Amino acid sequence: MADTMAEWVKHLLPTNTPMPVKYDLKTGAALEMKGVPFGDWRPAFDSSLIMHNGVKNHTLTLVLKIFYNQLLGQSIPRNLSMHYIEAGTPPLMYIMRPWQPGPWAEFLRGVKREAQKWNNKFYLIPPAGFSMLDVKVGSRTIRPNVYCHLHLEIMQNMANAYHKIDVLNLDQQDMALQLGVREKQLNSGDSRSNAAQYDSLDTKNRIQTTTTESGAVVEAKNYSTIVHELGHSIGLDHISVTHQDPVCKMAILLDQMKPAGTTLPALFNGGVNGNACYGTFGKAVRGGNVMGGGTAFDESNAAPWAQRLALHTNTKPEAWTVSMRPVDPKPV
C-alpha cells in the first residue's frame, strides 16, 4: 500500500511539465514556474516560491487559472431553457436555464470560498542537510520550512486560463418537483459534477456518508464538491487510488476486464471513479478524506506541492516531509 511521498507522487494525475521563468540568483532555486497550455483536460497550474526573511516560513503557492464557462450564458433570453440528461440508472432529465448576473456572482464567490479550504493544511520540511533555502539572520543561519498555499484565479476568458470548466444553471424548481423535495433542500448531491463540469448546486455543501471496512457508517457534515474537484485540478486522484487500497485496486482491475456493456456491482462499478476508490469499504480515514467522501486531509494530499517544490529546488519529492501542523523555522 502506498505510504510514502514517492508512491503518492506516482499516483498524481498526469500533469503538464512546467517551465521555469525566474530564478533566485543567490540560491539557484526557481522562484516562478509556468504551466503549459494543453489540448485535453489535465492538471496545469503556475507556482511561485516566495522567500521570506527567516522569521517565518517560505511559501509555495500553486496558482490555478480557471475559466468558468457559463453553459447558457447571460446573453441568452432568461425565459429560454434546455434539457440536460444526467447519466445514471435510470438517467435523469433536468432543465437548465441561462445564468443571470446575481446568481453567477454568488456562485463564483462560493467557489473562491471553498478553494480556501485547501489552505493552512500542509508544511513541507526540508530534507536533512538541504541548505538551498536557508536564510542568514545576523550571525545565525535559519532553515525555514515551506508553507503550501493554493490560489484560485478566476479568468474572464480562455486566453490565459489553463482550465475551462463548464457550469450548468439548473432549474431548481423543476428539479425539486422531480425529486419530491423543497428547493431549499437541494444540494450538491442531487446532481453529478466532475473536474470539467460543475453546476449551480455545487456550492451547497451536503452531508455525505461512507461505509468503512468494518461496516460502520462515517458521516461528513459539510462535504464540498468544489474542494474535491479542485483536488483533481491540482493533480490528485481519488484517495484509495493514491493509497493503492485493495478494494479500489480490485475495482480498477474488474473495470479493465469487464466485457463491453457490462455493469459491475455498485461498489466496483466505475473503476477509479467508483465507490471503492472513494474509500467505501476501506479504512475510515479514506472515506473521510476530501478526495474520498469526506472533509479531512492527510499527508498524501500535499503531493502536488511536494512534486512542484522538487522542481523548484532540484530535489526529489519524497525527500520532503509533510507536516499537518505549523512548524517554525529553526537555526542550523
C-alpha positions as CSV (number, residue, x, y, z in Angstrom):
1,M,0.0,0.0,0.0
2,A,1.2,3.5,-0.8
3,D,2.5,5.2,2.3
4,T,5.4,7.3,1.1
5,M,5.6,10.5,-0.9
6,A,7.3,8.7,-3.7
7,E,4.3,6.5,-4.1
8,W,1.8,9.4,-3.7
9,V,3.5,11.4,-6.4
10,K,3.4,8.4,-8.8
11,H,-0.4,8.4,-8.4
12,L,-0.9,12.0,-9.3
13,L,-3.0,12.6,-12.4
14,P,-0.8,13.3,-15.5
15,T,0.3,16.9,-15.5
16,N,2.0,19.2,-18.0
17,T,5.7,19.9,-17.5
18,P,6.0,23.4,-16.1
19,M,8.6,25.9,-17.5
20,P,10.8,27.8,-15.1
21,V,10.7,31.6,-15.8
22,K,12.5,33.2,-12.8
23,Y,15.4,32.1,-10.7
24,D,16.9,33.3,-7.4
25,L,20.5,34.3,-8.3
26,K,21.8,33.6,-4.8
27,T,20.4,30.1,-4.3
28,G,19.6,28.9,-7.9
29,A,16.1,28.0,-6.8
30,A,13.3,28.5,-9.4
31,L,11.1,31.3,-8.0
32,E,8.4,31.1,-10.6
33,M,7.2,28.2,-12.9
34,K,4.5,28.5,-15.5
35,G,2.1,25.8,-16.6
36,V,2.0,24.7,-20.2
37,P,-1.2,25.1,-22.2
38,F,-2.9,21.9,-23.1
39,G,-5.4,20.4,-25.5
40,D,-7.0,17.7,-23.4
41,W,-8.1,18.1,-19.8
42,R,-5.3,17.6,-17.4
43,P,-3.9,19.4,-14.3
44,A,-1.9,22.5,-15.1
45,F,-1.0,25.5,-12.8
46,D,1.6,28.1,-12.2
47,S,3.7,28.2,-9.0
48,S,5.6,30.7,-7.0
49,L,8.2,30.0,-4.4
50,I,8.1,33.1,-2.1
51,M,11.2,33.5,0.0
52,H,10.9,35.2,3.4
53,N,13.5,36.6,5.8
54,G,13.8,33.6,8.2
55,V,11.3,34.9,10.8
56,K,8.6,33.0,9.1
57,N,8.5,30.0,6.7
58,H,8.8,30.3,2.9
59,T,5.6,29.8,0.8
60,L,4.9,27.7,-2.2
61,T,1.8,28.9,-4.0
62,L,0.1,26.9,-6.7
63,V,-1.9,29.2,-8.9
64,L,-4.9,27.6,-10.6
65,K,-6.1,29.7,-13.6
66,I,-9.6,28.6,-14.4
67,F,-12.2,30.0,-16.8
68,Y,-15.6,29.1,-15.6
69,N,-17.8,28.9,-18.7
70,Q,-21.5,29.5,-18.4
71,L,-23.5,26.9,-20.3
72,L,-26.3,29.1,-21.4
73,G,-24.8,32.5,-20.8
74,Q,-26.3,35.8,-19.7
75,S,-26.7,36.9,-23.3
76,I,-29.5,34.3,-23.9
77,P,-33.0,35.4,-23.0
78,R,-33.8,34.3,-19.5
79,N,-37.1,32.6,-20.4
80,L,-35.3,30.1,-22.7
81,S,-34.3,26.7,-21.4
82,M,-32.7,23.4,-22.5
83,H,-32.9,19.9,-21.2
84,Y,-29.9,18.2,-19.6
85,I,-29.7,14.5,-19.3
86,E,-27.6,13.2,-16.4
87,A,-26.2,9.7,-16.9
88,G,-27.3,7.2,-14.2
89,T,-29.6,4.3,-13.6
90,P,-32.2,5.5,-14.5
91,P,-30.9,8.6,-16.4
92,L,-32.4,11.8,-15.2
93,M,-33.5,14.8,-17.3
94,Y,-33.2,18.2,-15.8
95,I,-33.8,21.7,-17.1
96,M,-31.0,24.2,-17.3
97,R,-31.6,28.0,-17.8
98,P,-29.4,31.0,-18.7
99,W,-27.3,32.4,-15.9
100,Q,-28.1,35.8,-14.5
101,P,-25.6,38.3,-13.1
102,G,-26.5,38.0,-9.4
103,P,-26.6,34.2,-9.1
104,W,-23.4,33.9,-11.3
105,A,-21.5,36.3,-9.0
106,E,-22.8,34.4,-6.0
107,F,-21.6,31.1,-7.5
108,L,-18.1,32.4,-8.1
109,R,-17.9,33.7,-4.6
110,G,-18.8,30.3,-3.3
111,V,-16.1,28.6,-5.5
112,K,-13.5,31.0,-4.1
113,R,-14.7,30.4,-0.5
114,E,-14.4,26.6,-1.0
115,A,-11.0,26.9,-2.6
116,Q,-9.7,28.5,0.6
117,K,-10.2,25.2,2.4
118,W,-7.1,23.8,0.8
119,N,-5.0,26.4,2.8
120,N,-3.5,26.2,6.3
121,K,-3.2,22.4,5.8
122,F,0.4,21.4,4.9
123,Y,4.0,22.4,5.6
124,L,7.0,20.8,3.8
125,I,10.1,20.2,5.9
126,P,13.4,20.2,4.1
127,P,15.5,17.0,3.9
128,A,18.4,16.8,6.3
129,G,21.4,18.8,5.1
130,F,19.4,20.7,2.5
131,S,20.6,24.3,2.7
132,M,19.5,26.0,-0.6
133,L,16.6,27.8,1.1
134,D,18.5,28.7,4.3
135,V,18.4,32.4,5.4
136,K,21.1,34.4,7.2
137,V,19.7,36.3,10.2
138,G,22.6,38.3,11.7
139,S,25.2,35.7,12.6
140,R,22.8,32.8,12.6
141,T,21.6,30.6,9.8
142,I,17.9,29.8,9.8
143,R,16.3,26.9,7.9
144,P,12.6,27.7,7.1
145,N,10.1,25.1,6.1
146,V,7.7,25.7,3.2
147,Y,4.0,26.5,3.7
148,C,1.7,25.1,1.0
149,H,-0.8,27.6,-0.4
150,L,-3.4,27.4,-3.1
151,H,-4.6,30.4,-5.0
152,L,-7.6,30.1,-7.4
153,E,-7.5,32.8,-10.1
154,I,-10.8,33.0,-11.9
155,M,-10.2,34.1,-15.5
156,Q,-12.5,36.1,-17.7
157,N,-11.9,34.0,-20.8
158,M,-9.8,31.1,-22.1
159,A,-7.0,33.3,-23.4
160,N,-4.8,33.0,-20.3
161,A,-6.6,30.1,-18.5
162,Y,-5.3,26.6,-18.1
163,H,-8.7,25.0,-17.4
164,K,-12.1,25.6,-18.8
165,I,-14.9,24.3,-16.5
166,D,-18.4,24.4,-17.9
167,V,-21.1,25.4,-15.4
168,L,-24.8,24.5,-15.7
169,N,-27.5,26.6,-14.1
170,L,-30.1,24.1,-13.0
171,D,-33.8,25.0,-12.8
172,Q,-34.1,24.2,-9.1
173,Q,-37.9,24.5,-9.0
174,D,-38.2,21.8,-11.7
175,M,-35.5,19.7,-10.0
176,A,-37.2,19.8,-6.6
177,L,-40.5,18.7,-8.1
178,Q,-38.8,15.7,-9.8
179,L,-37.1,14.7,-6.6
180,G,-40.0,15.4,-4.3
181,V,-38.2,17.8,-2.1
182,R,-38.3,21.5,-1.3
183,E,-36.0,23.8,-3.2
184,K,-34.1,24.8,-0.1
185,Q,-33.3,21.1,0.5
186,L,-31.4,20.7,-2.8
187,N,-27.6,20.4,-2.5
188,S,-24.6,19.3,-4.5
189,G,-25.5,15.6,-4.1
190,D,-28.6,16.0,-6.2
191,S,-26.6,16.1,-9.5
192,R,-23.2,14.8,-10.6
193,S,-20.3,17.0,-11.4
194,N,-16.7,16.3,-12.4
195,A,-13.4,18.2,-12.8
196,A,-14.5,19.6,-16.2
197,Q,-18.2,20.4,-15.4
198,Y,-19.8,21.9,-12.4
199,D,-23.4,23.0,-11.7
200,S,-25.2,25.7,-9.7
201,L,-25.8,23.4,-6.7
202,D,-22.1,22.6,-6.2
203,T,-21.5,25.5,-3.7
204,K,-24.3,24.0,-1.5
205,N,-22.4,21.5,0.7
206,R,-24.0,18.4,2.0
207,I,-24.0,15.5,4.4
208,Q,-22.1,12.6,2.8
209,T,-21.8,9.1,4.3
210,T,-19.3,6.4,3.6
211,T,-19.3,2.8,4.8
212,T,-16.0,1.5,6.2
213,E,-14.4,-1.9,6.0
214,S,-15.9,-2.8,9.4
215,G,-19.4,-1.8,8.2
216,A,-19.5,1.4,10.3
217,V,-21.1,4.5,8.6
218,V,-18.9,7.6,8.7
219,E,-20.7,10.9,8.2
220,A,-19.2,14.1,6.8
221,K,-21.4,17.0,7.7
222,N,-20.1,19.6,5.3
223,Y,-18.9,17.7,2.2
224,S,-17.7,20.0,-0.6
225,T,-17.9,19.0,-4.2
226,I,-15.8,22.1,-5.1
227,V,-12.9,21.1,-2.7
228,H,-12.9,17.6,-4.1
229,E,-12.9,18.7,-7.8
230,L,-10.2,21.3,-7.2
231,G,-8.1,18.5,-5.8
232,H,-8.4,16.8,-9.2
233,S,-7.4,20.2,-10.8
234,I,-4.1,20.1,-9.0
235,G,-3.5,16.5,-9.9
236,L,-4.9,14.4,-7.1
237,D,-6.7,11.2,-7.8
238,H,-9.3,9.6,-5.6
239,I,-7.9,8.7,-2.2
240,S,-7.9,5.0,-2.5
241,V,-6.2,5.2,-5.8
242,T,-3.5,7.2,-4.2
243,H,-3.1,4.8,-1.3
244,Q,-3.5,1.7,-3.5
245,D,-6.1,0.2,-1.3
246,P,-7.1,-3.4,-2.1
247,V,-10.8,-2.9,-2.8
248,C,-10.0,0.0,-5.1
249,K,-7.3,-2.0,-6.9
250,M,-9.9,-4.8,-7.4
251,A,-12.4,-2.2,-8.8
252,I,-9.8,-1.0,-11.3
253,L,-8.9,-4.5,-12.4
254,L,-12.5,-5.5,-12.8
255,D,-13.3,-2.4,-14.8
256,Q,-10.5,-3.2,-17.2
257,M,-11.6,-6.8,-17.6
258,K,-15.3,-6.4,-17.9
259,P,-16.9,-7.0,-21.4
260,A,-18.3,-4.0,-23.2
261,G,-21.7,-3.0,-21.9
262,T,-21.4,-4.9,-18.6
263,T,-22.3,-3.2,-15.4
264,L,-20.5,-4.3,-12.2
265,P,-21.9,-4.3,-8.7
266,A,-22.1,-0.7,-7.3
267,L,-19.0,-1.0,-5.2
268,F,-16.8,-1.9,-8.1
269,N,-18.5,-0.2,-11.0
270,G,-16.7,2.8,-12.4
271,G,-13.0,1.8,-11.9
272,V,-11.0,4.7,-10.5
273,N,-14.3,6.7,-10.3
274,G,-16.2,4.0,-8.5
275,N,-17.3,3.9,-4.8
276,A,-14.4,1.6,-3.9
277,C,-11.8,4.3,-4.9
278,Y,-13.7,7.0,-2.9
279,G,-12.9,4.9,0.2
280,T,-16.0,2.8,0.5
281,F,-15.3,-0.4,2.5
282,G,-11.8,0.9,3.2
283,K,-10.3,2.5,6.3
284,A,-12.4,5.2,7.9
285,V,-9.7,7.8,7.1
286,R,-10.1,7.0,3.4
287,G,-13.8,7.7,3.1
288,G,-13.4,10.7,5.4
289,N,-10.8,12.3,3.1
290,V,-11.6,15.2,0.7
291,M,-10.5,13.0,-2.2
292,G,-13.0,10.4,-1.0
293,G,-16.3,11.2,0.6
294,G,-15.2,13.5,3.4
295,T,-13.8,16.7,4.6
296,A,-10.5,15.7,6.2
297,F,-7.0,16.0,4.7
298,D,-3.9,13.7,5.1
299,E,-0.3,13.9,4.1
300,S,-0.9,12.4,0.6
301,N,-3.0,15.4,-0.3
302,A,0.2,17.5,-0.2
303,A,1.7,15.6,-3.1
304,P,1.2,18.3,-5.8
305,W,3.1,20.8,-3.7
306,A,5.9,18.3,-3.0
307,Q,6.2,17.4,-6.7
308,R,6.3,21.1,-7.7
309,L,8.7,22.1,-4.9
310,A,11.1,19.4,-6.1
311,L,11.1,21.0,-9.5
312,H,11.7,24.4,-7.9
313,T,14.7,23.2,-5.9
314,N,16.1,20.3,-8.0
315,T,15.3,17.8,-5.3
316,K,13.1,14.7,-5.1
317,P,9.5,14.9,-3.8
318,E,10.0,12.1,-1.4
319,A,12.9,13.9,0.3
320,W,10.4,16.4,1.8
321,T,8.4,15.6,4.9
322,V,4.8,16.7,5.2
323,S,3.6,18.2,8.5
324,M,-0.1,18.8,9.0
325,R,0.7,21.4,11.7
326,P,2.7,24.7,11.5
327,V,6.4,24.1,12.0
328,D,8.6,27.1,12.9
329,P,11.9,27.8,11.1
330,K,14.9,26.5,13.1
331,P,18.5,27.6,13.5
332,V,21.1,25.2,12.0
